[in-house]
């Protein structure tokens, strides 16, 4: 097909042929597909009959289902008279990508009634018969050419439908009172590490994007109004939106040891459950009505089936193998799975009985369902395969250099993005048709894509979201609908009374949550700092060979002190001394006044060190060998070491109490008898250091090497557990979890009246120290 016709298909896919309703009383594998001769009809035709209702013996059971006309220029009034259960019936034929009954931001009290005002979303219901024309009696290929007149008519109608649909959904959200509005963050977020997946929410003007930084953003379409929240401290690789749109399932993983599926109530931003799996997840999808969550994985069973409470549902007597694709019929009586070996297995859910099995192409990459669940598409060996989901037969095959699929369930032809032969150039493919080449700003790699209404939405490795449209000549319009800020907050510190913020080489000061941050220094080339000697020690933990300098607030002079050879891991201060830890060179103690090295200790795996008095240094490190411990004391005058008898693999984040020098804290990780991370409170005995106490006060049943802590007076702040800020009082021995902004905390400091949290997503949250109540979250412009 000439590539100039690609834009015609792209414009019509979301509009053209209403797909026949599936038989709701037969196993999904037994539903006959609509004959090819009756599938490709003129866009002017608005009704069609599903032949399966005539050929299947039990089709008569569907006669009670109310018929309706596909959306044209007006709404079928019969949809308003349908009971609530009828809308669930029509929506049931769609799995994870099926119609949402309400916007995720609506409260739990919202109903399915707004679905009844959207006949476009109920186009899978049974359709009245229409006269047979010469156009729909002839055999059609998988893709057909469309003339310019039909394109113009279809585009006009499609744009009108989209505007009507968007206005209806906007009105329904406006009229319904929202709950938990404070759990919504209308911020534009650029995904650090890249976008991993984009998923549409049925036919509503809503889609979700997830990233490697653990953030998920829900966008409206076409206005791209964002609602952002961090759901994980690990990369989110897959998302699945519940058919009703209120729940979002995510697969989060660190890439090697942790594989977890979590379910979130999006409006409340609340985790309903988290399920740990032993193996990596290869597919994530909902059943048609959202009763089951299918988690395809590389375990021996190949699939884990969960309900909305996270309870495992045993629906298989015999494991189907590693499941790369799973879907159900609208009645959820049966399930079809596609396995890596090429097996298509149909199973009765209630009876746990295999109904049928077919063999088809094996090892298809990223298989998807299209054409109202009747086609499976996948990529293998430079070809995109289109497979009959009922028989397993290959319907068509298209040569491709690469295939990043963007199709949604209603599309009749596979849509994907691939690289061209030119460097950094991409094109849109639709079957054998191809658009003209286009480039992404900054030559960033496209990592996710989805067909949303009359556009394609793409995500890139640099974390940006773009919108793509096609012109009649197959050229591509690439728009950047969101304005991103590339700057980020690097670090925070304090003198105990006011907050200092380091961002983009500038230092800002903020005295209270009500005041705006004010810039006091600029032109710095470091990303880490700490308050010291009425100024700041400045260094870099990312750039090798960056000097450690000091900026004086009195003289306004920046003075270089010393240049480490390696990357600096941590810095601490004591009187006129400061020490720094390098990644490979151990600990160096420096005299601030004369810039001379007072003491150097080389040892592998050192994480932190604190000078506790004139001759004593406490070191936290990784344990090497059975005889070594992760914490030990060293005399900086005699170089005598005194190991602390404790078991653990790694001690880190060692911090000294800013108001009580004999009080410190650190984390200790261990694997015996199972993985855990403990927060230790350290009480030093100056007269006899061996008698010092190391007491665990908080514990987390995982290795959390990214945990931080801050200690002052009776208060300890930490993010142990990869969630919101935790406050522990060493006097009352009580812990409490504080509310958070849309991003997890990544660093904290303690002022006389406030707790301060620097969050992922580049915000700073202020808390009242006495009550722990969150006062304000700010951004630094």
C-alpha positions in Angstrom: 0.0 0.0 0.0 1.3 3.5 -0.8 2.4 5.1 2.4 0.4 8.2 1.8 -2.7 6.2 2.9 -1.4 5.6 6.3 -2.9 8.8 7.7 -6.3 7.8 6.4 -6.2 4.6 8.4 -4.9 6.3 11.4 -7.7 8.8 11.4 -10.4 6.2 10.9 -9.2 3.5 13.3 -10.9 5.1 16.4 -14.0 5.8 14.3 -14.7 3.4 11.5 -16.1 -0.1 12.0 -18.2 -1.0 15.1 -17.1 -4.4 16.2 -19.6 -7.1 16.8 -20.6 -8.2 20.3 -19.2 -11.4 21.5 -21.4 -14.3 22.7 -21.6 -13.9 26.5 -22.7 -17.4 27.2 -20.1 -19.4 25.4 -16.4 -19.8 26.1 -14.3 -17.1 24.4 -12.6 -19.7 22.2 -15.9 -20.7 20.7 -17.1 -17.3 19.6 -17.1 -17.2 15.8 -15.4 -14.1 14.4 -17.4 -11.9 12.1 -16.7 -13.0 8.4 -14.2 -10.9 6.6 -16.7 -10.0 4.0 -18.8 -8.1 6.5 -16.0 -6.4 8.4 -14.9 -3.6 6.2 -17.9 -1.3 5.6 -18.2 2.2 4.5 -17.6 4.8 7.2 -21.0 6.2 6.2 -22.7 3.0 7.5 -23.4 3.2 11.2 -24.9 -0.2 12.0 -23.8 -3.8 11.5 -24.8 -7.2 12.7 -22.5 -9.6 14.5 -22.9 -12.9 12.6 -21.8 -14.8 15.6 -25.2 -14.2 17.2 -26.7 -16.1 14.3 -24.3 -19.0 14.1 -23.8 -19.8 17.8 -26.5 -22.0 19.3 -26.7 -20.0 22.5 -26.8 -16.6 20.9 -30.4 -16.2 21.8 -29.5 -15.6 25.4 -28.2 -12.2 24.4 -31.6 -11.0 23.0 -32.3 -9.1 26.2 -29.3 -6.9 25.7 -30.5 -3.5 24.5 -29.4 -2.5 21.0 -28.0 0.9 20.2 -26.6 2.7 17.2 -22.9 3.6 17.0 -22.1 7.2 17.7 -22.6 9.4 14.6 -23.7 13.0 15.1 -26.1 12.4 17.9 -26.7 10.1 20.9 -29.1 7.2 20.8 -31.8 8.1 23.4 -32.3 4.4 24.3 -29.0 4.4 26.1 -30.4 6.7 28.8 -33.2 4.3 29.6 -30.8 1.4 30.2 -30.4 0.1 33.7 -27.0 0.3 35.3 -26.4 -3.4 34.7 -26.6 -2.9 30.9 -23.7 -0.6 30.8 -21.6 -3.1 32.7 -22.6 -5.7 30.1 -21.4 -3.6 27.2 -18.2 -2.7 28.9 -17.5 -6.2 29.9 -16.2 -7.2 26.5 -13.1 -5.1 27.1 -10.2 -6.0 29.3 -7.6 -3.7 30.8 -7.9 -1.1 28.1 -11.7 -1.1 28.1 -14.1 1.7 28.9 -13.8 3.5 32.2 -17.0 4.3 34.0 -15.7 7.5 35.5 -12.6 9.6 35.7 -10.1 8.3 38.2 -10.3 11.6 40.1 -14.0 11.1 40.9 -15.0 9.9 44.4 -15.9 6.4 45.3 -19.6 7.5 45.3 -19.6 8.0 41.5 -21.7 5.5 39.4 -21.7 4.1 35.9 -24.4 6.4 34.7 -22.0 8.7 32.8 -21.2 5.7 30.6 -24.8 5.6 29.4 -24.3 9.0 27.9 -21.5 7.8 25.7 -22.8 5.5 23.0 -19.4 5.5 21.3 -18.0 3.5 24.2 -20.8 1.0 24.0 -20.3 0.2 20.3 -19.6 -3.5 21.2 -23.3 -4.0 21.9 -25.4 -6.0 19.5 -26.2 -3.9 16.4 -29.4 -3.9 14.3 -29.1 -5.5 10.9 -28.3 -3.4 7.9 -28.8 -3.9 4.2 -26.1 -5.8 2.4 -24.2 -3.6 -0.1 -21.8 -4.5 -2.8 -19.0 -3.0 -0.7 -19.5 -5.4 2.2 -20.1 -8.5 0.2 -16.7 -8.7 -1.5 -13.7 -10.1 0.2 -11.4 -7.4 1.6 -7.7 -7.6 2.4 -6.5 -6.9 6.0 -5.8 -3.3 5.1 -7.7 -1.4 2.4 -7.2 1.9 0.6 -9.5 4.8 1.5 -10.1 7.7 -0.8 -9.6 11.3 0.2 -13.3 12.1 0.3 -14.0 9.3 2.8 -11.0 10.6 4.8 -12.3 14.1 5.0 -15.8 13.0 6.0 -14.4 10.6 8.6 -12.0 13.2 10.1 -14.7 15.8 10.4 -17.0 13.3 12.2 -14.1 12.0 14.4 -13.1 15.5 15.6 -16.8 16.3 16.4 -17.1 13.0 18.3 -13.9 13.7 20.3 -15.0 17.2 21.2 -18.4 15.9 22.3 -17.0 13.0 24.3 -14.4 15.3 26.0 -17.0 17.9 27.0 -19.3 15.2 28.4 -16.6 13.7 30.6 -15.4 17.1 31.7 -18.9 18.1 32.7 -19.4 14.9 34.6 -16.2 15.5 36.6 -17.2 19.1 37.2 -20.6 18.2 38.5 -19.4 15.4 40.8 -17.9 16.5 44.1 -14.3 15.3 44.5 -13.0 13.6 47.6 -9.4 13.5 48.7 -8.5 16.5 46.5 -5.3 16.9 48.5 -4.1 13.6 47.0 -4.0 15.1 43.6 -0.9 16.8 42.2 -1.5 18.9 39.1 2.2 19.1 38.3 4.1 18.4 35.0 6.5 15.7 35.7 9.5 14.6 33.5 10.2 10.9 34.2 13.7 10.5 35.3 15.3 7.5 33.6 12.6 7.5 30.9 8.9 6.5 30.2 8.3 2.8 30.5 4.7 2.4 29.4 1.7 4.4 28.3 -1.8 2.9 28.8 -5.2 4.3 27.7 -8.3 4.2 29.9 -10.9 2.6 27.7 -12.4 5.2 25.3 -12.5 8.0 27.9 -10.2 11.0 27.2 -7.7 9.8 29.8 -4.4 7.9 29.7 -1.6 7.0 32.1 2.2 7.1 31.8 4.7 5.4 34.1 8.4 5.8 34.4 11.6 4.3 35.8 11.6 6.8 38.6 8.5 5.2 40.1 6.1 8.0 39.1 2.8 7.6 37.3 0.9 10.5 35.7 -2.7 10.5 34.6 -3.3 12.8 31.7 -6.5 14.2 30.2 -6.8 14.3 26.5 -6.5 16.5 24.5 -5.6 19.1 27.2 -2.9 17.0 28.9 -3.9 18.1 32.4 -1.6 16.0 34.6 -2.2 14.3 37.9 1.1 13.0 39.2 2.0 10.7 42.1 5.0 8.6 42.9 3.9 5.0 43.5 7.2 3.3 44.0 10.9 3.9 44.8 11.7 1.3 42.1 11.2 1.5 38.3 7.6 0.8 37.2 7.8 -1.4 34.2 4.1 -2.2 33.5 0.8 -0.7 34.3 -2.8 -1.9 33.9 -5.8 0.3 34.3 -8.9 -1.3 35.8 -12.0 -1.3 33.4 -13.7 1.2 35.7 -10.6 3.5 35.7 -10.4 4.0 39.5 -7.7 1.4 40.2 -4.2 1.2 38.7 -2.1 -1.9 39.0 1.7 -1.5 38.6 4.7 -3.9 38.3 7.7 -2.5 40.1 11.1 -4.1 40.2 14.7 -3.3 41.0 15.6 -5.5 38.0 17.1 -8.5 39.9 15.7 -9.4 43.3 12.5 -7.6 43.9 9.4 -8.2 41.7 6.2 -6.7 43.1 2.7 -6.0 41.8 0.8 -3.3 43.6 -2.8 -2.1 43.3 -3.6 1.6 43.9 -6.8 3.5 44.4 -5.9 6.4 42.1 -8.3 9.1 43.6 -7.1 8.4 47.1 -3.5 7.7 46.1 -3.7 4.7 48.4 -2.1 1.3 48.0 -4.7 -1.5 48.4 -2.2 -4.3 48.3 1.3 -5.3 47.3 2.1 -8.8 46.1 5.7 -10.0 46.0 6.6 -12.5 43.3 9.5 -14.8 43.0 10.1 -14.1 39.3 10.0 -11.3 36.8 6.6 -10.2 35.3 6.2 -10.3 31.5 2.5 -9.3 31.3 -0.1 -7.4 33.4 -3.8 -7.1 32.5 -7.3 -7.1 33.9 -10.2 -9.4 33.0 -13.1 -7.8 31.2 -15.0 -6.6 34.2 -12.0 -6.2 36.5 -12.7 -9.2 38.7 -9.3 -10.7 38.1 -5.8 -9.2 37.6 -3.6 -11.5 35.5 0.1 -11.4 36.2 2.1 -13.3 33.6 5.5 -14.2 35.0 8.5 -16.5 34.5 7.7 -18.8 37.4 6.9 -22.5 36.8 3.2 -21.7 36.9 3.6 -18.9 34.4 0.7 -16.8 35.7 -0.6 -15.5 39.0 -4.3 -14.6 39.1 -5.3 -12.1 41.8 -8.6 -10.5 42.8 -9.0 -6.8 43.7 -7.9 -7.6 47.3 -4.7 -9.3 46.3 -5.9 -12.8 47.1 -4.5 -15.5 44.7 -7.2 -17.2 42.7 -6.4 -20.8 41.6 -8.1 -21.2 38.2 -5.7 -23.7 36.6 -5.4 -27.4 37.2 -2.5 -27.4 34.8 -0.1 -24.5 34.4 -0.3 -22.8 31.0 3.4 -22.0 30.8 4.9 -18.5 30.8 2.0 -16.2 29.9 2.8 -13.2 27.7 -0.9 -12.3 27.1 -4.2 -13.0 29.0 -7.8 -11.9 28.4 -11.3 -13.0 29.2 -14.7 -13.1 27.6 -17.2 -10.3 28.6 -18.8 -12.8 31.1 -15.4 -13.7 32.6 -16.3 -17.3 32.3 -13.3 -18.2 30.3 -9.7 -17.0 29.8 -7.3 -17.2 26.9 -3.6 -17.1 27.4 -0.7 -16.9 24.9 2.5 -18.5 26.0 6.1 -18.0 25.0 6.1 -21.5 23.4 3.3 -20.4 21.1 0.4 -22.1 23.0 -3.0 -20.5 22.9 -4.9 -22.1 25.8 -8.6 -21.5 26.6 -9.7 -22.3 30.1 -13.1 -22.4 31.9 -12.4 -20.3 35.0 -15.1 -21.7 37.4 -14.5 -25.3 36.4 -10.7 -24.9 36.1 -11.0 -27.0 32.9 -9.0 -26.5 29.7 -11.4 -26.0 26.8 -9.1 -25.8 23.8 -5.5 -25.4 22.8 -3.9 -24.2 19.6 -0.3 -23.8 18.5 0.8 -20.6 16.8 3.9 -18.5 16.4 6.2 -18.8 19.4 8.3 -16.2 21.2 6.3 -13.2 19.9 7.7 -10.1 21.5 5.2 -7.8 23.4 2.0 -9.5 22.1 -1.1 -7.4 22.1 -4.8 -7.9 21.4 -6.6 -5.8 18.7 -9.7 -5.9 16.6 -12.1 -6.4 19.6 -10.0 -9.3 21.0 -10.1 -11.3 17.7 -6.4 -10.7 16.7 -3.1 -11.2 18.4 -0.2 -9.1 17.2 3.5 -9.6 18.0 7.0 -9.0 16.7 9.6 -11.6 15.8 12.5 -11.9 13.4 11.9 -8.6 11.6 8.2 -9.3 11.1 5.0 -8.2 12.7 2.5 -11.1 12.9 -1.2 -10.8 13.0 -2.8 -14.0 14.3 -6.4 -15.2 14.6 -7.0 -15.4 18.3 -9.6 -18.1 17.9 -7.7 -20.6 15.7 -4.1 -19.5 16.1 -3.6 -19.2 12.3 -1.4 -16.4 11.0 -3.6 -13.9 9.2 -0.9 -11.6 7.9 2.8 -10.8 8.3 4.5 -7.4 7.8 8.2 -6.8 7.5 9.5 -4.5 10.1 12.9 -3.3 11.4 11.6 -2.8 14.9 8.1 -2.8 16.5 7.1 -0.7 19.5 3.3 -1.4 19.4 0.9 1.5 20.0 -2.4 -0.2 19.2 -5.4 -0.2 21.4 -8.0 -2.9 21.6 -10.4 -1.3 19.1 -7.9 -0.9 16.3 -8.4 -3.3 13.4 -4.9 -3.1 12.0 -1.6 -3.2 14.1 0.0 0.2 14.7 3.6 0.5 15.7 6.6 2.7 15.7 9.9 1.6 14.2 13.3 3.0 13.3 14.1 3.9 9.7 17.4 3.3 8.0 18.4 6.8 8.8 20.1 7.5 12.1 17.7 8.7 14.9 14.8 8.7 12.5 11.5 7.0 13.3 8.3 6.3 11.4 4.8 5.1 12.1 3.7 1.8 10.7 0.2 0.6 10.1 0.3 -2.8 8.4 2.3 -2.4 5.3 1.8 1.4 5.2 4.3 3.8 6.6 4.5 7.4 7.4 7.3 9.7 6.5 10.2 9.8 8.8 10.3 12.1 11.9 12.8 12.9 14.6 12.4 13.3 18.4 14.0 16.4 19.9 17.4 15.7 21.4 17.4 12.4 19.4 15.9 10.7 22.5 14.8 7.1 22.0 11.1 6.3 21.9 10.3 3.9 24.8 6.5 3.8 24.9 3.6 4.6 22.7 -0.2 4.4 22.6 -2.9 5.3 20.1 -5.2 7.7 21.8 -8.2 9.0 19.8 -6.9 10.8 16.7 -3.3 11.0 17.9 -0.4 8.8 19.0 1.2 9.5 22.3 4.8 8.6 22.8 7.2 8.6 25.7 11.0 8.9 25.4 14.1 7.9 27.3 14.6 11.4 28.5 11.3 11.3 30.3 9.2 13.5 27.9 5.7 13.0 26.5 4.9 13.9 22.9 1.8 13.9 20.8 1.9 12.8 17.1 -0.5 13.6 14.4 -0.5 12.6 10.7 -1.1 14.8 7.7 -2.7 13.7 4.4 0.7 13.5 2.8 1.8 11.0 5.5 4.1 13.6 7.1 4.2 13.7 10.9 3.4 16.5 13.2 5.2 16.1 16.5 4.0 18.3 19.3 5.3 18.8 22.9 2.2 19.5 24.8 3.9 19.9 28.2 6.5 22.4 29.3 9.2 20.7 31.4 11.7 22.1 33.8 15.1 20.5 33.5 16.4 22.0 36.7 16.3 20.1 40.0 16.9 20.6 43.6 20.3 19.1 44.5 20.5 19.3 48.2 19.3 21.0 51.4 21.1 22.0 54.7 20.5 24.2 57.7 22.2 26.1 60.5 19.4 24.9 62.8 17.2 27.9 62.3 16.8 28.5 58.5 16.7 26.3 55.5 19.2 26.5 52.7 18.5 25.0 49.2 21.1 24.2 46.5 19.7 24.2 43.0 21.4 24.8 39.6 24.5 26.2 41.2 22.5 28.7 43.3 21.9 28.7 47.1 18.5 29.8 48.3 17.5 30.7 51.9 14.0 30.2 53.3 13.1 31.2 56.9 9.6 29.7 57.1 7.1 27.9 55.0 5.2 31.2 54.4 8.2 33.0 52.9 9.5 32.4 49.4 13.1 31.1 48.9 15.5 33.9 48.1 18.7 33.4 46.1 21.9 34.4 48.0 24.7 32.8 45.9 25.0 31.7 42.3 27.5 30.3 39.9 28.5 27.3 42.0 29.6 24.0 40.3 28.8 21.5 42.9 25.7 19.4 43.8 26.2 18.8 47.5 26.7 21.1 50.5 26.6 21.3 54.3 26.5 24.3 56.6 29.8 24.9 58.3 31.7 27.8 59.9 29.1 30.4 58.9 29.2 29.2 55.3 29.0 26.1 53.3 31.3 23.2 52.4 30.6 22.3 48.8 31.5 19.2 46.9 30.2 16.7 44.3 29.1 13.1 44.7 28.8 12.6 40.9 31.7 14.2 39.3 35.2 12.8 39.9 38.0 15.3 40.8 35.6 18.1 41.9 37.4 20.1 44.7 35.9 20.5 48.2 35.4 24.3 48.7 34.0 26.6 51.3 31.9 29.7 50.7 31.8 32.2 53.5 28.6 34.2 54.2 30.7 36.8 55.9 33.3 37.5 53.2 31.3 36.3 50.2 34.5 34.5 49.0 34.6 30.9 47.6 37.8 29.2 48.8 39.2 25.9 47.5 40.4 23.6 50.3 41.3 20.2 48.8 40.8 18.2 45.6 39.9 14.5 46.2 41.1 11.9 43.6 37.8 10.0 43.5 34.1 10.7 43.9 33.2 11.8 47.4 30.6 9.6 49.1 30.0 11.6 52.3 31.3 14.5 54.3 31.1 15.3 58.1 32.5 18.0 60.3 34.0 18.3 63.8 35.3 21.6 65.3 38.0 22.9 62.9 38.2 19.5 61.1 36.2 17.9 58.4 36.5 14.4 56.9 35.4 13.0 53.5 34.9 9.5 52.3 36.0 8.6 48.7 34.6 5.7 46.7 38.0 3.8 46.7 40.4 5.8 48.8 38.8 5.5 52.2 38.6 8.3 54.8 40.6 11.5 54.9 40.6 13.9 57.8 41.4 17.6 56.9 42.3 20.6 58.9 40.0 23.4 57.7 42.3 26.2 58.6 45.6 25.0 57.1 44.1 22.6 54.5 46.4 19.8 55.6 45.5 16.1 55.9 45.5 15.2 59.6 44.7 11.5 59.1 44.1 9.0 56.3 42.6 5.5 56.6 42.4 3.3 53.6 39.9 0.4 53.7 37.5 -1.1 51.2 33.8 -0.5 51.4 33.7 2.5 53.7 30.3 4.3 53.6 30.5 7.0 56.3 32.7 8.2 59.0 32.2 10.6 62.0 34.9 12.2 64.1 33.3 12.0 67.6 36.2 13.6 69.6 39.8 14.8 69.2 41.1 11.3 68.8 38.2 9.0 68.0 36.5 8.2 64.7 33.5 5.9 64.1 33.4 4.2 60.7 30.5 2.5 59.0 31.4 0.1 56.1 30.6 -3.1 54.4 31.7 -6.3 56.1 34.5 -8.1 54.3 35.1 -11.7 55.5 33.6 -13.4 58.5 36.0 -11.8 61.0 35.2 -8.2 60.1 32.2 -6.2 61.4 30.4 -3.4 59.6 31.1 -0.8 62.4 34.3 -0.1 64.2 36.1 2.6 66.2 39.6 3.9 65.2 42.0 6.1 67.3 43.2 8.7 64.9 46.4 9.3 67.0 47.5 5.6 67.4 45.6 4.1 64.5 44.4 1.4 66.8 41.0 -0.1 65.7 38.3 -1.5 67.9 35.6 -3.6 66.1 32.0 -3.4 67.4 30.7 -7.0 67.9 27.6 -7.1 65.7 26.4 -9.1 62.8 25.5 -7.5 59.4 26.6 -7.1 55.8 26.6 -3.3 55.6 26.4 -0.2 57.8 25.6 3.1 56.2 24.1 6.6 56.7 26.0 7.1 59.9 24.9 10.5 61.5 25.8 12.3 64.7 23.1 14.0 66.8 23.6 17.7 66.2 22.7 18.5 69.8 24.1 15.4 71.6 27.6 14.4 70.4 27.4 11.0 72.2 24.2 10.0 70.4 24.5 8.7 66.8 22.4 6.5 64.4 23.0 4.4 61.4 21.5 1.6 59.3 22.6 -2.0 59.3 21.6 -4.6 56.7 21.7 -8.3 57.1 20.4 -11.5 55.5 20.4 -13.9 58.5 17.9 -15.5 58.8 16.2 -13.2 56.2 16.9 -9.9 54.5 16.3 -6.8 56.7 17.4 -3.3 57.3 17.6 -2.0 60.9 17.9 1.5 62.2 20.4 1.5 65.1 20.6 4.1 67.8 24.2 4.4 69.1 25.0 5.6 72.6 28.8 6.2 73.0 30.6 5.6 76.3 33.5 8.0 76.2 35.2 6.5 79.2 35.1 3.0 77.7 34.1 3.0 74.0 33.7 -0.8 73.9 30.8 -0.5 76.3 28.9 1.8 73.9 25.4 0.6 73.0 23.9 -0.2 69.6 20.2 -0.7 69.9 17.9 -1.4 66.9 14.8 0.8 67.1 13.2 0.3 63.7 13.3 -2.6 61.3 12.3 -3.2 57.6 12.1 -6.6 56.1 14.1 -5.8 53.0 17.5 -4.5 52.1 17.0 -0.7 51.8 20.4 0.7 51.0 18.9 4.1 49.8 17.5 4.9 53.3 18.5 8.2 54.9 18.3 9.5 58.4 18.6 12.8 60.3 19.0 13.0 64.1 18.7 15.9 66.4 17.6 16.0 70.1 15.0 13.3 70.7 14.0 13.2 67.0 15.0 10.9 64.2 13.7 11.3 60.7 14.0 8.5 58.1 12.5 7.2 54.9 13.1 3.5 55.9 10.6 1.4 54.1 10.6 3.3 50.8 7.5 5.4 51.6 6.7 8.6 53.4 8.7 10.3 56.1 8.9 8.4 59.5 9.5 10.3 62.7 10.9 8.3 65.7 11.1 9.8 69.2 14.0 8.3 71.2 12.5 9.5 74.5 9.0 8.1 74.1 10.2 5.3 71.8 7.2 6.0 69.5 7.2 6.1 65.7 4.8 7.8 63.4 4.4 8.1 59.6 4.0 11.6 58.3 1.9 12.6 55.3 3.8 13.2 52.1 3.6 15.2 48.9 3.4 13.6 45.5 7.0 12.5 45.6 8.8 10.3 48.2 11.2 12.0 50.6 14.9 11.6 49.6 16.6 13.8 52.3 15.5 15.5 55.5 16.8 18.1 58.1 15.5 19.2 61.5 15.1 22.8 62.5 14.1 24.1 65.9 10.4 24.4 65.0 10.2 22.4 61.7 11.0 19.1 60.0 12.0 19.6 56.3 11.8 17.0 53.6 13.4 17.2 50.2 11.3 15.1 47.9 11.6 13.3 44.6 9.9 15.5 42.0 11.9 18.5 43.3 9.6 19.8 46.0 10.3 20.7 49.7 7.8 19.9 52.4 7.6 21.8 55.7 6.2 20.0 58.8 5.5 21.3 62.3 8.1 19.6 64.5 5.8 19.3 67.5 2.8 17.7 65.8 4.3 16.3 62.6 1.6 18.0 60.6 2.5 18.9 57.1 2.3 22.7 56.6 3.3 23.4 53.1 5.0 21.9 50.0 6.9 24.3 47.8 8.8 24.4 44.6 11.8 26.6 43.9 11.5 28.7 40.8 
